[in-house]
C-alpha cells in the first residue's frame, strides 16, 4: 500500500468535511448527509479495491 492512498483518503475527508459544514450552515442538512455518504462510499470503494489486490497477492504467494 502506498502513501498516495492515505493522502487521497485524507483529501477526500477534508473536502467532505468542508462541504458538510457549508451545507449545514446554509440549512441544507439532507444534502450535507448525502455528501457525507457519497464521500464514505468513494473511500470504501477505494479500500475494497486495495483489499482485493491484497487477496490476489496472498493467493499468488501461497499458490492457491
PDBQT receptor file of N, H, CA, C and O in Angstrom, charges set to zero:
ATOM      1  N   UNK A   1       0.854  -1.176   0.000  1.00  0.00    +0.000 N 
ATOM      2  CA  UNK A   1       0.000   0.000   0.000  1.00  0.00    +0.000 C 
ATOM      3  C   UNK A   1       0.891   1.227   0.000  1.00  0.00    +0.000 C 
ATOM      4  O   UNK A   1       1.862   1.301   0.754  1.00  0.00    +0.000 OA
ATOM      5  N   UNK A   2       0.566   2.167  -0.829  1.00  0.00    +0.000 N 
ATOM      6  H   UNK A   2      -0.223   2.107  -1.441  1.00  0.00    +0.000 HD
ATOM      7  CA  UNK A   2       1.401   3.350  -0.951  1.00  0.00    +0.000 C 
ATOM      8  C   UNK A   2       0.851   4.495  -0.109  1.00  0.00    +0.000 C 
ATOM      9  O   UNK A   2      -0.285   4.470   0.363  1.00  0.00    +0.000 OA
ATOM     10  N   UNK A   3       1.697   5.483   0.054  1.00  0.00    +0.000 N 
ATOM     11  H   UNK A   3       2.620   5.503  -0.330  1.00  0.00    +0.000 HD
ATOM     12  CA  UNK A   3       1.316   6.654   0.837  1.00  0.00    +0.000 C 
ATOM     13  C   UNK A   3       0.301   7.498   0.074  1.00  0.00    +0.000 C 
ATOM     14  O   UNK A   3      -0.464   8.253   0.673  1.00  0.00    +0.000 OA
ATOM     15  N   UNK A   4       0.298   7.365  -1.252  1.00  0.00    +0.000 N 
ATOM     16  H   UNK A   4       0.920   6.751  -1.738  1.00  0.00    +0.000 HD
ATOM     17  CA  UNK A   4      -0.650   8.132  -2.063  1.00  0.00    +0.000 C 
ATOM     18  C   UNK A   4      -2.095   7.826  -1.684  1.00  0.00    +0.000 C 
ATOM     19  O   UNK A   4      -2.944   8.717  -1.683  1.00  0.00    +0.000 OA
ATOM     20  N   UNK A   5      -2.366   6.580  -1.367  1.00  0.00    +0.000 N 
ATOM     21  H   UNK A   5      -1.676   5.856  -1.368  1.00  0.00    +0.000 HD
ATOM     22  CA  UNK A   5      -3.718   6.198  -0.982  1.00  0.00    +0.000 C 
ATOM     23  C   UNK A   5      -4.143   6.920   0.299  1.00  0.00    +0.000 C 
ATOM     24  O   UNK A   5      -5.281   7.376   0.414  1.00  0.00    +0.000 OA
ATOM     25  N   UNK A   6      -3.236   7.018   1.241  1.00  0.00    +0.000 N 
ATOM     26  H   UNK A   6      -2.311   6.648   1.147  1.00  0.00    +0.000 HD
ATOM     27  CA  UNK A   6      -3.536   7.706   2.505  1.00  0.00    +0.000 C 
ATOM     28  C   UNK A   6      -3.818   9.181   2.244  1.00  0.00    +0.000 C 
ATOM     29  O   UNK A   6      -4.739   9.757   2.823  1.00  0.00    +0.000 OA
ATOM     30  N   UNK A   7      -3.016   9.792   1.365  1.00  0.00    +0.000 N 
ATOM     31  H   UNK A   7      -2.268   9.325   0.894  1.00  0.00    +0.000 HD
ATOM     32  CA  UNK A   7      -3.236  11.204   1.047  1.00  0.00    +0.000 C 
ATOM     33  C   UNK A   7      -4.550  11.424   0.305  1.00  0.00    +0.000 C 
ATOM     34  O   UNK A   7      -5.232  12.424   0.529  1.00  0.00    +0.000 OA
ATOM     35  N   UNK A   8      -4.907  10.490  -0.579  1.00  0.00    +0.000 N 
ATOM     36  H   UNK A   8      -4.354   9.678  -0.761  1.00  0.00    +0.000 HD
ATOM     37  CA  UNK A   8      -6.184  10.609  -1.288  1.00  0.00    +0.000 C 
ATOM     38  C   UNK A   8      -7.356  10.525  -0.315  1.00  0.00    +0.000 C 
ATOM     39  O   UNK A   8      -8.307  11.300  -0.410  1.00  0.00    +0.000 OA
ATOM     40  N   UNK A   9      -7.282   9.585   0.615  1.00  0.00    +0.000 N 
ATOM     41  H   UNK A   9      -6.509   8.956   0.692  1.00  0.00    +0.000 HD
ATOM     42  CA  UNK A   9      -8.358   9.435   1.600  1.00  0.00    +0.000 C 
ATOM     43  C   UNK A   9      -8.444  10.667   2.489  1.00  0.00    +0.000 C 
ATOM     44  O   UNK A   9      -9.540  11.126   2.812  1.00  0.00    +0.000 OA
ATOM     45  N   UNK A  10      -7.294  11.205   2.885  1.00  0.00    +0.000 N 
ATOM     46  H   UNK A  10      -6.404  10.833   2.622  1.00  0.00    +0.000 HD
ATOM     47  CA  UNK A  10      -7.293  12.409   3.717  1.00  0.00    +0.000 C 
ATOM     48  C   UNK A  10      -7.870  13.602   2.950  1.00  0.00    +0.000 C 
ATOM     49  O   UNK A  10      -8.623  14.395   3.515  1.00  0.00    +0.000 OA
ATOM     50  N   UNK A  11      -7.521  13.732   1.671  1.00  0.00    +0.000 N 
ATOM     51  H   UNK A  11      -6.909  13.088   1.212  1.00  0.00    +0.000 HD
ATOM     52  CA  UNK A  11      -8.047  14.840   0.863  1.00  0.00    +0.000 C 
ATOM     53  C   UNK A  11      -9.558  14.731   0.707  1.00  0.00    +0.000 C 
ATOM     54  O   UNK A  11     -10.268  15.732   0.800  1.00  0.00    +0.000 OA
ATOM     55  N   UNK A  12     -10.045  13.526   0.472  1.00  0.00    +0.000 N 
ATOM     56  H   UNK A  12      -9.468  12.713   0.396  1.00  0.00    +0.000 HD
ATOM     57  CA  UNK A  12     -11.491  13.329   0.353  1.00  0.00    +0.000 C 
ATOM     58  C   UNK A  12     -12.171  13.675   1.671  1.00  0.00    +0.000 C 
ATOM     59  O   UNK A  12     -13.236  14.292   1.680  1.00  0.00    +0.000 OA
ATOM     60  N   UNK A  13     -11.559  13.281   2.782  1.00  0.00    +0.000 N 
ATOM     61  H   UNK A  13     -10.694  12.781   2.775  1.00  0.00    +0.000 HD
ATOM     62  CA  UNK A  13     -12.125  13.599   4.094  1.00  0.00    +0.000 C 
ATOM     63  C   UNK A  13     -12.196  15.088   4.362  1.00  0.00    +0.000 C 
ATOM     64  O   UNK A  13     -13.187  15.579   4.902  1.00  0.00    +0.000 OA
ATOM     65  N   UNK A  14     -11.148  15.809   3.988  1.00  0.00    +0.000 N 
ATOM     66  H   UNK A  14     -10.343  15.410   3.549  1.00  0.00    +0.000 HD
ATOM     67  CA  UNK A  14     -11.137  17.267   4.194  1.00  0.00    +0.000 C 
ATOM     68  C   UNK A  14     -12.188  17.939   3.331  1.00  0.00    +0.000 C 
ATOM     69  O   UNK A  14     -12.915  18.814   3.802  1.00  0.00    +0.000 OA
ATOM     70  N   UNK A  15     -12.274  17.536   2.067  1.00  0.00    +0.000 N 
ATOM     71  H   UNK A  15     -11.684  16.826   1.684  1.00  0.00    +0.000 HD
ATOM     72  CA  UNK A  15     -13.259  18.137   1.161  1.00  0.00    +0.000 C 
ATOM     73  C   UNK A  15     -14.676  17.854   1.637  1.00  0.00    +0.000 C 
ATOM     74  O   UNK A  15     -15.524  18.747   1.624  1.00  0.00    +0.000 OA
ATOM     75  N   UNK A  16     -14.938  16.632   2.053  1.00  0.00    +0.000 N 
ATOM     76  H   UNK A  16     -14.249  15.907   2.064  1.00  0.00    +0.000 HD
ATOM     77  CA  UNK A  16     -16.281  16.274   2.524  1.00  0.00    +0.000 C 
ATOM     78  C   UNK A  16     -16.611  17.032   3.810  1.00  0.00    +0.000 C 
ATOM     79  O   UNK A  16     -17.748  17.468   3.994  1.00  0.00    +0.000 OA
ATOM     80  N   UNK A  17     -15.638  17.191   4.693  1.00  0.00    +0.000 N 
ATOM     81  H   UNK A  17     -14.715  16.837   4.544  1.00  0.00    +0.000 HD
ATOM     82  CA  UNK A  17     -15.893  17.915   5.941  1.00  0.00    +0.000 C 
ATOM     83  C   UNK A  17     -16.222  19.383   5.671  1.00  0.00    +0.000 C 
ATOM     84  O   UNK A  17     -17.128  19.942   6.288  1.00  0.00    +0.000 OA
ATOM     85  N   UNK A  18     -15.493  19.999   4.757  1.00  0.00    +0.000 N 
ATOM     86  H   UNK A  18     -14.757  19.545   4.255  1.00  0.00    +0.000 HD
ATOM     87  CA  UNK A  18     -15.763  21.412   4.429  1.00  0.00    +0.000 C 
ATOM     88  C   UNK A  18     -17.133  21.550   3.783  1.00  0.00    +0.000 C 
ATOM     89  O   UNK A  18     -17.907  22.434   4.151  1.00  0.00    +0.000 OA
ATOM     90  N   UNK A  19     -17.440  20.684   2.823  1.00  0.00    +0.000 N 
ATOM     91  H   UNK A  19     -16.812  19.966   2.524  1.00  0.00    +0.000 HD
ATOM     92  CA  UNK A  19     -18.762  20.739   2.184  1.00  0.00    +0.000 C 
ATOM     93  C   UNK A  19     -19.878  20.481   3.186  1.00  0.00    +0.000 C 
ATOM     94  O   UNK A  19     -20.929  21.120   3.132  1.00  0.00    +0.000 OA
ATOM     95  N   UNK A  20     -19.651  19.556   4.087  1.00  0.00    +0.000 N 
ATOM     96  H   UNK A  20     -18.798  19.037   4.131  1.00  0.00    +0.000 HD
ATOM     97  CA  UNK A  20     -20.640  19.239   5.100  1.00  0.00    +0.000 C 
ATOM     98  C   UNK A  20     -20.930  20.472   5.966  1.00  0.00    +0.000 C 
ATOM     99  O   UNK A  20     -22.093  20.798   6.208  1.00  0.00    +0.000 OA
ATOM    100  N   UNK A  21     -19.900  21.144   6.423  1.00  0.00    +0.000 N 
ATOM    101  H   UNK A  21     -18.955  20.879   6.226  1.00  0.00    +0.000 HD
ATOM    102  CA  UNK A  21     -20.097  22.331   7.262  1.00  0.00    +0.000 C 
ATOM    103  C   UNK A  21     -20.785  23.453   6.501  1.00  0.00    +0.000 C 
ATOM    104  O   UNK A  21     -21.654  24.134   7.044  1.00  0.00    +0.000 OA
ATOM    105  N   UNK A  22     -20.399  23.645   5.244  1.00  0.00    +0.000 N 
ATOM    106  H   UNK A  22     -19.693  23.091   4.803  1.00  0.00    +0.000 HD
ATOM    107  CA  UNK A  22     -21.044  24.686   4.444  1.00  0.00    +0.000 C 
ATOM    108  C   UNK A  22     -22.526  24.403   4.241  1.00  0.00    +0.000 C 
ATOM    109  O   UNK A  22     -23.356  25.306   4.345  1.00  0.00    +0.000 OA
ATOM    110  N   UNK A  23     -22.851  23.164   3.955  1.00  0.00    +0.000 N 
ATOM    111  H   UNK A  23     -22.176  22.431   3.870  1.00  0.00    +0.000 HD
ATOM    112  CA  UNK A  23     -24.251  22.818   3.724  1.00  0.00    +0.000 C 
ATOM    113  C   UNK A  23     -25.073  22.882   5.001  1.00  0.00    +0.000 C 
ATOM    114  O   UNK A  23     -26.232  23.295   4.969  1.00  0.00    +0.000 OA
ATOM    115  N   UNK A  24     -24.494  22.483   6.119  1.00  0.00    +0.000 N 
ATOM    116  H   UNK A  24     -23.552  22.147   6.145  1.00  0.00    +0.000 HD
ATOM    117  CA  UNK A  24     -25.227  22.559   7.386  1.00  0.00    +0.000 C 
ATOM    118  C   UNK A  24     -25.493  24.008   7.761  1.00  0.00    +0.000 C 
ATOM    119  O   UNK A  24     -26.592  24.344   8.202  1.00  0.00    +0.000 OA
ATOM    120  N   UNK A  25     -24.495  24.867   7.590  1.00  0.00    +0.000 N 
ATOM    121  H   UNK A  25     -23.603  24.594   7.232  1.00  0.00    +0.000 HD
ATOM    122  CA  UNK A  25     -24.690  26.281   7.955  1.00  0.00    +0.000 C 
ATOM    123  C   UNK A  25     -25.683  26.981   7.042  1.00  0.00    +0.000 C 
ATOM    124  O   UNK A  25     -26.299  27.969   7.441  1.00  0.00    +0.000 OA
ATOM    125  N   UNK A  26     -25.848  26.481   5.816  1.00  0.00    +0.000 N 
ATOM    126  H   UNK A  26     -25.348  25.678   5.492  1.00  0.00    +0.000 HD
ATOM    127  CA  UNK A  26     -26.827  27.096   4.918  1.00  0.00    +0.000 C 
ATOM    128  C   UNK A  26     -28.213  26.472   5.066  1.00  0.00    +0.000 C 
ATOM    129  O   UNK A  26     -29.142  26.845   4.350  1.00  0.00    +0.000 OA
ATOM    130  N   UNK A  27     -28.356  25.523   5.994  1.00  0.00    +0.000 N 
ATOM    131  H   UNK A  27     -27.601  25.220   6.576  1.00  0.00    +0.000 HD
ATOM    132  CA  UNK A  27     -29.661  24.953   6.276  1.00  0.00    +0.000 C 
ATOM    133  C   UNK A  27     -30.039  23.774   5.402  1.00  0.00    +0.000 C 
ATOM    134  O   UNK A  27     -31.221  23.444   5.296  1.00  0.00    +0.000 OA
ATOM    135  N   UNK A  28     -29.081  23.140   4.782  1.00  0.00    +0.000 N 
ATOM    136  H   UNK A  28     -28.121  23.408   4.868  1.00  0.00    +0.000 HD
ATOM    137  CA  UNK A  28     -29.359  22.003   3.907  1.00  0.00    +0.000 C 
ATOM    138  C   UNK A  28     -28.782  20.733   4.527  1.00  0.00    +0.000 C 
ATOM    139  O   UNK A  28     -27.797  20.174   4.044  1.00  0.00    +0.000 OA
ATOM    140  N   UNK A  29     -29.416  20.299   5.596  1.00  0.00    +0.000 N 
ATOM    141  H   UNK A  29     -30.217  20.753   5.988  1.00  0.00    +0.000 HD
ATOM    142  CA  UNK A  29     -28.911  19.146   6.332  1.00  0.00    +0.000 C 
ATOM    143  C   UNK A  29     -28.993  17.856   5.526  1.00  0.00    +0.000 C 
ATOM    144  O   UNK A  29     -28.110  17.004   5.629  1.00  0.00    +0.000 OA
ATOM    145  N   UNK A  30     -30.050  17.704   4.720  1.00  0.00    +0.000 N 
ATOM    146  H   UNK A  30     -30.767  18.396   4.636  1.00  0.00    +0.000 HD
ATOM    147  CA  UNK A  30     -30.195  16.476   3.938  1.00  0.00    +0.000 C 
ATOM    148  C   UNK A  30     -29.090  16.352   2.904  1.00  0.00    +0.000 C 
ATOM    149  O   UNK A  30     -28.533  15.272   2.709  1.00  0.00    +0.000 OA
ATOM    150  N   UNK A  31     -28.772  17.458   2.241  1.00  0.00    +0.000 N 
ATOM    151  H   UNK A  31     -29.224  18.336   2.400  1.00  0.00    +0.000 HD
ATOM    152  CA  UNK A  31     -27.698  17.421   1.248  1.00  0.00    +0.000 C 
ATOM    153  C   UNK A  31     -26.343  17.214   1.917  1.00  0.00    +0.000 C 
ATOM    154  O   UNK A  31     -25.451  16.598   1.334  1.00  0.00    +0.000 OA
ATOM    155  N   UNK A  32     -26.183  17.724   3.134  1.00  0.00    +0.000 N 
ATOM    156  H   UNK A  32     -26.907  18.224   3.608  1.00  0.00    +0.000 HD
ATOM    157  CA  UNK A  32     -24.942  17.501   3.870  1.00  0.00    +0.000 C 
ATOM    158  C   UNK A  32     -24.778  16.024   4.196  1.00  0.00    +0.000 C 
ATOM    159  O   UNK A  32     -23.675  15.485   4.106  1.00  0.00    +0.000 OA
ATOM    160  N   UNK A  33     -25.860  15.375   4.569  1.00  0.00    +0.000 N 
ATOM    161  H   UNK A  33     -26.756  15.813   4.642  1.00  0.00    +0.000 HD
ATOM    162  CA  UNK A  33     -25.809  13.945   4.860  1.00  0.00    +0.000 C 
ATOM    163  C   UNK A  33     -25.490  13.145   3.603  1.00  0.00    +0.000 C 
ATOM    164  O   UNK A  33     -24.704  12.199   3.654  1.00  0.00    +0.000 OA
ATOM    165  N   UNK A  34     -26.093  13.516   2.475  1.00  0.00    +0.000 N 
ATOM    166  H   UNK A  34     -26.732  14.284   2.434  1.00  0.00    +0.000 HD
ATOM    167  CA  UNK A  34     -25.819  12.820   1.220  1.00  0.00    +0.000 C 
ATOM    168  C   UNK A  34     -24.370  13.020   0.785  1.00  0.00    +0.000 C 
ATOM    169  O   UNK A  34     -23.758  12.099   0.244  1.00  0.00    +0.000 OA
ATOM    170  N   UNK A  35     -23.821  14.198   1.010  1.00  0.00    +0.000 N 
ATOM    171  H   UNK A  35     -24.319  14.946   1.449  1.00  0.00    +0.000 HD
ATOM    172  CA  UNK A  35     -22.415  14.452   0.681  1.00  0.00    +0.000 C 
ATOM    173  C   UNK A  35     -21.505  13.577   1.532  1.00  0.00    +0.000 C 
ATOM    174  O   UNK A  35     -20.532  13.011   1.034  1.00  0.00    +0.000 OA
ATOM    175  N   UNK A  36     -21.822  13.471   2.799  1.00  0.00    +0.000 N 
ATOM    176  H   UNK A  36     -22.612  13.931   3.203  1.00  0.00    +0.000 HD
ATOM    177  CA  UNK A  36     -21.029  12.625   3.692  1.00  0.00    +0.000 C 
ATOM    178  C   UNK A  36     -21.109  11.164   3.270  1.00  0.00    +0.000 C 
ATOM    179  O   UNK A  36     -20.096  10.466   3.257  1.00  0.00    +0.000 OA
ATOM    180  N   UNK A  37     -22.297  10.700   2.928  1.00  0.00    +0.000 N 
ATOM    181  H   UNK A  37     -23.120  11.267   2.939  1.00  0.00    +0.000 HD
ATOM    182  CA  UNK A  37     -22.454   9.315   2.478  1.00  0.00    +0.000 C 
ATOM    183  C   UNK A  37     -21.718   9.060   1.165  1.00  0.00    +0.000 C 
ATOM    184  O   UNK A  37     -21.126   7.997   0.980  1.00  0.00    +0.000 OA
ATOM    185  N   UNK A  38     -21.753  10.032   0.256  1.00  0.00    +0.000 N 
ATOM    186  H   UNK A  38     -22.233  10.896   0.407  1.00  0.00    +0.000 HD
ATOM    187  CA  UNK A  38     -21.047   9.874  -1.013  1.00  0.00    +0.000 C 
ATOM    188  C   UNK A  38     -19.538   9.780  -0.778  1.00  0.00    +0.000 C 
ATOM    189  O   UNK A  38     -18.862   8.962  -1.402  1.00  0.00    +0.000 OA
ATOM    190  N   UNK A  39     -19.013  10.610   0.114  1.00  0.00    +0.000 N 
ATOM    191  H   UNK A  39     -19.562  11.275   0.621  1.00  0.00    +0.000 HD
ATOM    192  CA  UNK A  39     -17.591  10.541   0.437  1.00  0.00    +0.000 C 
ATOM    193  C   UNK A  39     -17.220   9.211   1.060  1.00  0.00    +0.000 C 
ATOM    194  O   UNK A  39     -16.169   8.650   0.750  1.00  0.00    +0.000 OA
ATOM    195  N   UNK A  40     -18.067   8.705   1.929  1.00  0.00    +0.000 N 
ATOM    196  H   UNK A  40     -18.921   9.161   2.180  1.00  0.00    +0.000 HD
ATOM    197  CA  UNK A  40     -17.823   7.414   2.561  1.00  0.00    +0.000 C 
ATOM    198  C   UNK A  40     -17.829   6.288   1.536  1.00  0.00    +0.000 C 
ATOM    199  O   UNK A  40     -16.995   5.384   1.603  1.00  0.00    +0.000 OA
ATOM    200  N   UNK A  41     -18.756   6.334   0.595  1.00  0.00    +0.000 N 
ATOM    201  H   UNK A  41     -19.434   7.067   0.540  1.00  0.00    +0.000 HD
ATOM    202  CA  UNK A  41     -18.832   5.298  -0.442  1.00  0.00    +0.000 C 
ATOM    203  C   UNK A  41     -17.601   5.336  -1.339  1.00  0.00    +0.000 C 
ATOM    204  O   UNK A  41     -17.084   4.288  -1.724  1.00  0.00    +0.000 OA
ATOM    205  N   UNK A  42     -17.129   6.530  -1.675  1.00  0.00    +0.000 N 
ATOM    206  H   UNK A  42     -17.550   7.382  -1.362  1.00  0.00    +0.000 HD
ATOM    207  CA  UNK A  42     -15.931   6.647  -2.512  1.00  0.00    +0.000 C 
ATOM    208  C   UNK A  42     -14.725   6.050  -1.803  1.00  0.00    +0.000 C 
ATOM    209  O   UNK A  42     -13.955   5.301  -2.403  1.00  0.00    +0.000 OA
ATOM    210  N   UNK A  43     -14.560   6.382  -0.522  1.00  0.00    +0.000 N 
ATOM    211  H   UNK A  43     -15.185   6.990  -0.034  1.00  0.00    +0.000 HD
ATOM    212  CA  UNK A  43     -13.413   5.867   0.238  1.00  0.00    +0.000 C 
ATOM    213  C   UNK A  43     -13.519   4.354   0.409  1.00  0.00    +0.000 C 
ATOM    214  O   UNK A  43     -12.517   3.650   0.281  1.00  0.00    +0.000 OA
ATOM    215  N   UNK A  44     -14.693   3.854   0.690  1.00  0.00    +0.000 N 
ATOM    216  H   UNK A  44     -15.507   4.426   0.794  1.00  0.00    +0.000 HD
ATOM    217  CA  UNK A  44     -14.865   2.408   0.845  1.00  0.00    +0.000 C 
ATOM    218  C   UNK A  44     -14.589   1.665  -0.456  1.00  0.00    +0.000 C 
ATOM    219  O   UNK A  44     -14.024   0.571  -0.437  1.00  0.00    +0.000 OA
ATOM    220  N   UNK A  45     -14.982   2.249  -1.582  1.00  0.00    +0.000 N 
ATOM    221  H   UNK A  45     -15.440   3.138  -1.597  1.00  0.00    +0.000 HD
ATOM    222  CA  UNK A  45     -14.692   1.590  -2.859  1.00  0.00    +0.000 C 
ATOM    223  C   UNK A  45     -13.190   1.561  -3.124  1.00  0.00    +0.000 C 
ATOM    224  O   UNK A  45     -12.678   0.591  -3.681  1.00  0.00    +0.000 OA
ATOM    225  N   UNK A  46     -12.486   2.614  -2.730  1.00  0.00    +0.000 N 
ATOM    226  H   UNK A  46     -12.902   3.402  -2.277  1.00  0.00    +0.000 HD
ATOM    227  CA  UNK A  46     -11.026   2.610  -2.878  1.00  0.00    +0.000 C 
ATOM    228  C   UNK A  46     -10.401   1.536  -2.004  1.00  0.00    +0.000 C 
ATOM    229  O   UNK A  46      -9.468   0.852  -2.425  1.00  0.00    +0.000 OA
ATOM    230  N   UNK A  47     -10.909   1.388  -0.797  1.00  0.00    +0.000 N 
ATOM    231  H   UNK A  47     -11.667   1.943  -0.455  1.00  0.00    +0.000 HD
ATOM    232  CA  UNK A  47     -10.370   0.382   0.112  1.00  0.00    +0.000 C 
ATOM    233  C   UNK A  47     -10.685  -1.037  -0.345  1.00  0.00    +0.000 C 
ATOM    234  O   UNK A  47      -9.858  -1.934  -0.184  1.00  0.00    +0.000 OA
ATOM    235  N   UNK A  48     -11.864  -1.251  -0.912  1.00  0.00    +0.000 N 
ATOM    236  H   UNK A  48     -12.536  -0.522  -1.043  1.00  0.00    +0.000 HD
ATOM    237  CA  UNK A  48     -12.234  -2.576  -1.394  1.00  0.00    +0.000 C 
ATOM    238  C   UNK A  48     -11.306  -2.998  -2.530  1.00  0.00    +0.000 C 
ATOM    239  O   UNK A  48     -10.913  -4.162  -2.607  1.00  0.00    +0.000 OA
ATOM    240  N   UNK A  49     -10.956  -2.067  -3.407  1.00  0.00    +0.000 N 
ATOM    241  H   UNK A  49     -11.275  -1.122  -3.345  1.00  0.00    +0.000 HD
ATOM    242  CA  UNK A  49     -10.023  -2.384  -4.484  1.00  0.00    +0.000 C 
ATOM    243  C   UNK A  49      -8.658  -2.784  -3.926  1.00  0.00    +0.000 C 
ATOM    244  O   UNK A  49      -8.037  -3.726  -4.420  1.00  0.00    +0.000 OA
ATOM    245  N   UNK A  50      -8.193  -2.079  -2.907  1.00  0.00    +0.000 N 
ATOM    246  H   UNK A  50      -8.697  -1.314  -2.506  1.00  0.00    +0.000 HD
ATOM    247  CA  UNK A  50      -6.902  -2.404  -2.312  1.00  0.00    +0.000 C 
ATOM    248  C   UNK A  50      -6.942  -3.752  -1.597  1.00  0.00    +0.000 C 
ATOM    249  O   UNK A  50      -5.979  -4.516  -1.658  1.00  0.00    +0.000 OA
ATOM    250  N   UNK A  51      -8.038  -4.043  -0.929  1.00  0.00    +0.000 N 
ATOM    251  H   UNK A  51      -8.821  -3.423  -0.880  1.00  0.00    +0.000 HD
ATOM    252  CA  UNK A  51      -8.172  -5.333  -0.247  1.00  0.00    +0.000 C 
ATOM    253  C   UNK A  51      -8.226  -6.466  -1.278  1.00  0.00    +0.000 C 
ATOM    254  O   UNK A  51      -7.678  -7.544  -1.045  1.00  0.00    +0.000 OA
ATOM    255  N   UNK A  52      -8.883  -6.225  -2.410  1.00  0.00    +0.000 N 
ATOM    256  H   UNK A  52      -9.328  -5.350  -2.599  1.00  0.00    +0.000 HD
ATOM    257  CA  UNK A  52      -8.906  -7.220  -3.477  1.00  0.00    +0.000 C 
ATOM    258  C   UNK A  52      -7.518  -7.519  -4.012  1.00  0.00    +0.000 C 
ATOM    259  O   UNK A  52      -7.173  -8.678  -4.241  1.00  0.00    +0.000 OA
ATOM    260  N   UNK A  53      -6.723  -6.479  -4.211  1.00  0.00    +0.000 N 
ATOM    261  H   UNK A  53      -7.003  -5.537  -4.025  1.00  0.00    +0.000 HD
ATOM    262  CA  UNK A  53      -5.352  -6.710  -4.684  1.00  0.00    +0.000 C 
ATOM    263  C   UNK A  53      -4.516  -7.402  -3.616  1.00  0.00    +0.000 C 
ATOM    264  O   UNK A  53      -3.621  -8.181  -3.946  1.00  0.00    +0.000 OA
ATOM    265  N   UNK A  54      -4.790  -7.133  -2.344  1.00  0.00    +0.000 N 
ATOM    266  H   UNK A  54      -5.517  -6.501  -2.076  1.00  0.00    +0.000 HD
ATOM    267  CA  UNK A  54      -4.088  -7.830  -1.267  1.00  0.00    +0.000 C 
ATOM    268  C   UNK A  54      -4.392  -9.322  -1.298  1.00  0.00    +0.000 C 
ATOM    269  O   UNK A  54      -3.483 -10.138  -1.155  1.00  0.00    +0.000 OA
ATOM    270  N   UNK A  55      -5.654  -9.688  -1.483  1.00  0.00    +0.000 N 
ATOM    271  H   UNK A  55      -6.393  -9.025  -1.599  1.00  0.00    +0.000 HD
ATOM    272  CA  UNK A  55      -6.019 -11.098  -1.547  1.00  0.00    +0.000 C 
ATOM    273  C   UNK A  55      -5.394 -11.782  -2.765  1.00  0.00    +0.000 C 
ATOM    274  O   UNK A  55      -4.969 -12.934  -2.681  1.00  0.00    +0.000 OA
ATOM    275  N   UNK A  56      -5.337 -11.069  -3.901  1.00  0.00    +0.000 N 
ATOM    276  H   UNK A  56      -5.682 -10.133  -3.969  1.00  0.00    +0.000 HD
ATOM    277  CA  UNK A  56      -4.679 -11.638  -5.078  1.00  0.00    +0.000 C 
ATOM    278  C   UNK A  56      -3.205 -11.897  -4.804  1.00  0.00    +0.000 C 
ATOM    279  O   UNK A  56      -2.669 -12.927  -5.214  1.00  0.00    +0.000 OA
ATOM    280  N   UNK A  57      -2.548 -10.973  -4.115  1.00  0.00    +0.000 N 
ATOM    281  H   UNK A  57      -2.984 -10.137  -3.782  1.00  0.00    +0.000 HD
ATOM    282  CA  UNK A  57      -1.145 -11.150  -3.797  1.00  0.00    +0.000 C 
ATOM    283  C   UNK A  57      -0.945 -12.331  -2.843  1.00  0.00    +0.000 C 
ATOM    284  O   UNK A  57      -0.012 -13.117  -3.011  1.00  0.00    +0.000 OA
ATOM    285  N   UNK A  58      -1.812 -12.452  -1.852  1.00  0.00    +0.000 N 
ATOM    286  H   UNK A  58      -2.569 -11.813  -1.715  1.00  0.00    +0.000 HD
ATOM    287  CA  UNK A  58      -1.717 -13.559  -0.907  1.00  0.00    +0.000 C 
ATOM    288  C   UNK A  58      -1.938 -14.891  -1.623  1.00  0.00    +0.000 C 
ATOM    289  O   UNK A  58      -1.240 -15.868  -1.352  1.00  0.00    +0.000 OA
ATOM    290  N   UNK A  59      -2.923 -14.930  -2.549  1.00  0.00    +0.000 N 
ATOM    291  H   UNK A  59      -3.490 -14.136  -2.769  1.00  0.00    +0.000 HD
ATOM    292  CA  UNK A  59      -3.154 -16.156  -3.293  1.00  0.00    +0.000 C 
ATOM    293  C   UNK A  59      -1.956 -16.528  -4.150  1.00  0.00    +0.000 C 
ATOM    294  O   UNK A  59      -1.615 -17.705  -4.262  1.00  0.00    +0.000 OA
ATOM    295  N   UNK A  60      -1.317 -15.542  -4.752  1.00  0.00    +0.000 N 
ATOM    296  H   UNK A  60      -1.594 -14.585  -4.661  1.00  0.00    +0.000 HD
ATOM    297  CA  UNK A  60      -0.157 -15.855  -5.598  1.00  0.00    +0.000 C 
ATOM    298  C   UNK A  60       1.047 -16.279  -4.767  1.00  0.00    +0.000 C 
ATOM    299  O   UNK A  60       1.843 -17.105  -5.215  1.00  0.00    +0.000 OA
ATOM    300  N   UNK A  61       1.195 -15.727  -3.562  1.00  0.00    +0.000 N 
ATOM    301  H   UNK A  61       0.548 -15.056  -3.198  1.00  0.00    +0.000 HD
ATOM    302  CA  UNK A  61       2.324 -16.097  -2.708  1.00  0.00    +0.000 C 
ATOM    303  C   UNK A  61       2.184 -17.541  -2.242  1.00  0.00    +0.000 C 
ATOM    304  O   UNK A  61       3.155 -18.298  -2.255  1.00  0.00    +0.000 OA
ATOM    305  N   UNK A  62       0.988 -17.920  -1.833  1.00  0.00    +0.000 N 
ATOM    306  H   UNK A  62       0.200 -17.305  -1.822  1.00  0.00    +0.000 HD
ATOM    307  CA  UNK A  62       0.779 -19.260  -1.311  1.00  0.00    +0.000 C 
ATOM    308  C   UNK A  62       0.355 -20.260  -2.373  1.00  0.00    +0.000 C 
ATOM    309  O   UNK A  62       0.181 -21.440  -2.069  1.00  0.00    +0.000 OA
ATOM    310  N   UNK A  63       0.187 -19.817  -3.607  1.00  0.00    +0.000 N 
ATOM    311  H   UNK A  63       0.328 -18.859  -3.854  1.00  0.00    +0.000 HD
ATOM    312  CA  UNK A  63      -0.141 -20.714  -4.702  1.00  0.00    +0.000 C 
ATOM    313  C   UNK A  63      -1.520 -21.311  -4.607  1.00  0.00    +0.000 C 
ATOM    314  O   UNK A  63      -1.715 -22.480  -4.941  1.00  0.00    +0.000 OA
ATOM    315  N   UNK A  64      -2.478 -20.531  -4.159  1.00  0.00    +0.000 N 
ATOM    316  H   UNK A  64      -2.319 -19.582  -3.887  1.00  0.00    +0.000 HD
ATOM    317  CA  UNK A  64      -3.851 -21.035  -4.018  1.00  0.00    +0.000 C 
ATOM    318  C   UNK A  64      -4.657 -20.788  -5.272  1.00  0.00    +0.000 C 
ATOM    319  O   UNK A  64      -5.833 -21.147  -5.330  1.00  0.00    +0.000 OA
TER     320      UNK A  64
